[in-house]
């Protein structure tokens, strides 16, 4: 990065203000990625669409974000990070308004896709902007602020959604949770316009190619897989969903071939020849898919099975958020010492929490406190793994490949969120019996987490040393 800001007191204050803007954008993204977890049943009851709408609400956002995340980073390299960041926030805010004003399931799903697409323009620019603003020896301190903020946001979105639905602001019901972004996104846009540094000429000279064909193949792959899973669970396993799933697999194969031949691939082929990175990529895909589906099923069971109101269901997720924050802060200090062993600890805790939750929903263990404690333990396991999995995965990556590797892992996480929510809820919606549905879904999550435990030992032993 060129033209680092020199350390006068005013400029030092400005650095932290820029960090605040970048975190605000990331929080905005994570809140909107997760708010539909609690709100989905209420939205489906209002607009119609049934189980398919419930599944698409979260999947559509994660799909667009995951497919376009790497492309958004490349566009920032080419056209300027500040410009793409501002465009992303403005488009994200307008798409949020479209979500809040949607009059049908199709319009809402389309607006969620657009929202995720603009999120993919906004989010990748943040780290590049911070790299241009903070001296290298202070980047570690700046990045350390992210873990607690993002941990709260990822699990806090459903809590915010529950309270907004219950409050029924101005008679808007669930629509308020999207329309509030007029204020949040507008404030972030004004602050970003005033605070973000201009793009240095040296930044734009290093233009990166954009593999539009690869992104298109990945998009078709994901749409085929998601549509097949969702349509099959909603309308039965007819020829259409089966063909969609088969088509998704075929296009994924074409995507892999494209990555080997493209001039600017979304995933560098050399990374896929690295055993540790490939194992981490697969482990991350399975783990994030599992926990994404787990949270969705937990909320659905609380609302459909236990007849919780949206706000009570949101409060039921609060222990997950608490666990994530506690573990994220603790693990920031342990990752350098424990390396991949810390991932095993996190997966074990998540497995214990999920098994405990399975005992609760199946009636083996009874009581509200049992549900609360299970959610807290799950949060501790998730928080232990969230940053740790990818820190260790990058442990033996060549520094020249770090940018591509990090972008690929972030994209995989979002795509896993989409697939996980669709796959696990497909199991959930296969039966009308709530206990049976939740039990079957949680068993899928247990199997997935056990599979992750087997992959840990293929990862690098240690994470790359952190800069403090």
C-alpha positions, -999 to 999 in steps of 0.1 A, spaced: 0 0 0 12 35 -7 9 68 11 4 58 47 -9 87 69 18 102 91 12 102 128 1 137 139 -25 136 167 -54 146 144 -44 121 119 -41 93 145 -77 101 156 -88 100 120 -73 65 116 -96 52 144 -125 70 129 -119 53 96 -117 20 115 -151 29 130 -166 34 95 -152 1 82 -165 -18 113 -199 0 109 -202 -13 73 -192 -48 84 -217 -47 112 -244 -35 88 -236 -64 65 -237 -90 93 -269 -77 109 -287 -79 76 -272 -113 68 -288 -127 100 -319 -107 107 -342 -130 87 -333 -159 109 -359 -148 135 -381 -128 111 -386 -154 84 -418 -171 99 -434 -136 104 -425 -125 68 -438 -158 53 -471 -154 73 -475 -119 59 -463 -123 23 -470 -160 17 -444 -182 1 -442 -208 29 -411 -228 36 -395 -218 3 -395 -181 12 -381 -189 47 -352 -208 31 -345 -183 4 -345 -152 27 -311 -160 42 -298 -180 12 -303 -153 -14 -283 -127 5 -254 -151 12 -255 -164 -24 -249 -130 -39 -224 -120 -13 -204 -152 -17 -203 -153 -55 -193 -117 -59 -170 -112 -29 -138 -119 -47 -150 -100 -77 -158 -70 -55 -122 -71 -42 -108 -71 -77 -130 -42 -87 -117 -22 -58 -82 -28 -69 -91 -16 -104 -114 13 -98 -104 24 -63 -114 11 -29 -130 43 -16 -152 46 -47 -164 10 -44 -169 13 -7 -192 43 -11 -210 27 -40 -215 -5 -20 -230 14 10 -253 35 -11 -265 5 -31 -269 -16 1 -290 11 17 -313 14 -14 -317 -24 -16 -326 -24 21 -354 0 13 -366 -22 -15 -366 -52 9 -387 -31 34 -412 -21 7 -415 -56 -10 -451 -66 -17 -444 -103 -27 -420 -131 -20 -403 -127 -54 -397 -90 -50 -382 -96 -15 -359 -124 -26 -348 -103 -56 -341 -73 -33 -321 -96 -10 -300 -107 -39 -292 -71 -48 -285 -63 -12 -260 -91 -10 -244 -80 -43 -238 -45 -31 -225 -59 2 -199 -78 -19 -187 -44 -33 -185 -28 1 -170 -55 24 -137 -64 6 -126 -28 5 -124 -24 42 -92 -42 49 -75 -25 20 -85 9 33 -72 0 67 -40 -12 52 -35 22 36 -44 42 67 -27 23 96 11 17 99 19 -20 95 29 -23 132 -6 -11 143 -27 -32 119 -28 -61 144 -43 -38 171 -68 -24 146 -79 -59 134 -82 -72 170 -112 -49 174 -131 -68 147 -136 -101 164 -159 -89 193 -178 -64 171 -185 -90 143 -192 -118 169 -219 -96 185 -233 -86 151 -235 -121 136 -256 -134 165 -271 -100 174 -290 -96 141 -318 -120 151 -321 -103 185 -325 -69 169 -350 -83 144 -371 -99 172 -374 -66 191 -382 -46 160 -410 -70 150 -424 -69 186 -422 -31 187 -441 -28 154 -427 7 148 -451 29 130 -471 -2 122 -444 -14 99 -439 -48 116 -410 -68 101 -404 -41 74 -388 -18 101 -358 -41 103 -349 -33 67 -361 4 66 -340 13 96 -310 10 73 -321 43 58 -307 58 91 -279 34 97 -267 31 61 -272 69 55 -251 77 85 -223 53 74 -224 68 39 -220 104 52 -192 94 76 -174 74 49 -176 103 24 -160 126 49 -134 103 65 -121 78 39 -89 88 23 -87 93 -14 -74 64 -34 -37 68 -40 -27 66 -77 -3 37 -69 -32 16 -57 -51 17 -90 -20 10 -111 -20 -26 -99 -51 -35 -117 -64 -70 -113 -84 -89 -139 -120 -99 -131 -129 -135 -140 -165 -128 -150 -169 -163 -166 -157 -180 -134 -181 -159 -113 -209 -167 -136 -202 -205 -134 -201 -203 -96 -234 -184 -96 -251 -210 -118 -237 -237 -96 -250 -222 -64 -284 -213 -79 -288 -249 -91 -279 -264 -58 -300 -240 -37 -331 -242 -60 -329 -279 -61 -327 -282 -23 -354 -256 -16 -378 -267 -43 -374 -303 -35 -382 -298 2 -411 -274 -5 -428 -292 -35 -415 -328 -34 -385 -344 -51 -398 -343 -87 -376 -342 -118 -371 -304 -116 -352 -302 -83 -332 -334 -91 -321 -319 -125 -312 -286 -107 -290 -304 -83 -273 -324 -110 -268 -292 -130 -252 -275 -100 -227 -304 -98 -219 -302 -135 -214 -264 -134 -192 -268 -103 -170 -291 -124 -169 -264 -151 -160 -238 -125 -131 -260 -113 -118 -264 -149 -121 -226 -154 -100 -219 -123 -72 -239 -138 -72 -220 -171 -84 -184 -163 -59 -156 -164 -72 -142 -131 -90 -170 -114 -112 -165 -83 -91 -191 -65 -54 -194 -74 -47 -230 -86 -15 -230 -65 -36 -227 -34 -55 -258 -42 -23 -277 -44 -16 -268 -8 -29 -296 13 -34 -275 44 -53 -248 26 -75 -272 8 -83 -291 40 -91 -257 57 -113 -247 27 -133 -279 30 -135 -278 68 -146 -242 67 -173 -250 41 -187 -279 62 -184 -261 96 -200 -228 85 -227 -247 66 -235 -267 97 -237 -238 122 -256 -217 98 -282 -244 94 -281 -250 132 -290 -214 141 -318 -214 115 -333 -247 129 -330 -234 165 -350 -203 156 -376 -223 136 -380 -248 164 -385 -221 191 -412 -204 170 -430 -234 154 -423 -260 180 -422 -241 213 -446 -213 201 -422 -186 211 -429 -150 199 -402 -135 176 -388 -115 205 -386 -145 228 -370 -165 201 -345 -137 196 -337 -137 233 -332 -175 230 -303 -168 207 -287 -142 230 -267 -169 248 -252 -179 215 -240 -143 210 -226 -142 245 -207 -174 239 -193 -162 206 -180 -129 221 -164 -147 251 -147 -173 230 -136 -148 203 -118 -126 228 -102 -155 246 -90 -172 215 -73 -141 201 -47 -147 228 -45 -185 224 -43 -190 187 -5 -184 185 2 -209 212 -23 -237 204 -27 -235 166 -50 -262 152 -55 -278 186 -77 -248 194 -99 -257 164 -103 -292 178 -113 -277 212 -138 -255 195 -153 -283 174 -156 -304 206 -174 -277 225 -198 -271 195 -204 -309 193 -212 -310 231 -236 -280 227 -254 -295 197 -257 -329 214 -271 -312 245 -296 -292 223 -306 -325 206 -314 -339 240 -335 -309 248 -356 -309 216 -361 -346 218 -374 -344 253 -346 -363 270 -336 -331 290 -363 -306 301 -364 -271 313 -358 -236 299 -323 -234 315 -313 -265 296 -320 -247 263 -302 -215 275 -271 -235 285 -271 -255 253 -272 -222 233 -243 -208 254 -221 -238 249 -228 -238 211 -218 -201 210 -186 -209 228 -178 -235 203 -186 -213 173 -166 -184 187 -136 -206 193 -137 -217 156 -148 -186 138 -115 -168 133 -93 -197 143 -102 -220 113 -90 -195 87 -61 -182 107 -47 -217 109 -56 -225 72 -34 -195 62 -6 -208 83 17 -220 56 5 -199 27 31 -179 7 27 -142 16 22 -134 -21 -9 -156 -21 -24 -143 12 -48 -118 -5 -62 -144 -28 -64 -170 -1 -82 -147 24 -107 -136 -2 -114 -172 -13 -120 -183 23 -144 -154 30 -163 -162 -1 -165 -199 8 -179 -189 43 -207 -170 27 -215 -197 2 -215 -222 31 -239 -201 50 -263 -202 20 -259 -240 14 -260 -248 51 -292 -229 57 -309 -245 27 -296 -281 33 -304 -283 70 -338 -266 67 -345 -290 39 -342 -318 64 -363 -297 89 -392 -291 65 -395 -327 53 -420 -335 81 -447 -316 99 -437 -330 133 -416 -303 150 -397 -326 173 -389 -351 146 -379 -322 122 -356 -306 147 -341 -339 158 -333 -350 122 -318 -316 114 -295 -316 145 -283 -351 138 -271 -338 104 -252 -310 122 -237 -335 146 -224 -356 117 -210 -325 100 -191 -314 130 -177 -349 136 -165 -348 99 -148 -315 106 -129 -331 136 -114 -356 111 -101 -328 89 -84 -307 115 -52 -328 115 -46 -320 78 -43 -283 86 -10 -265 93 0 -268 129 2 -231 136 -14 -199 124 8 -172 108 23 -151 135 2 -121 143 15 -85 141 8 -66 173 
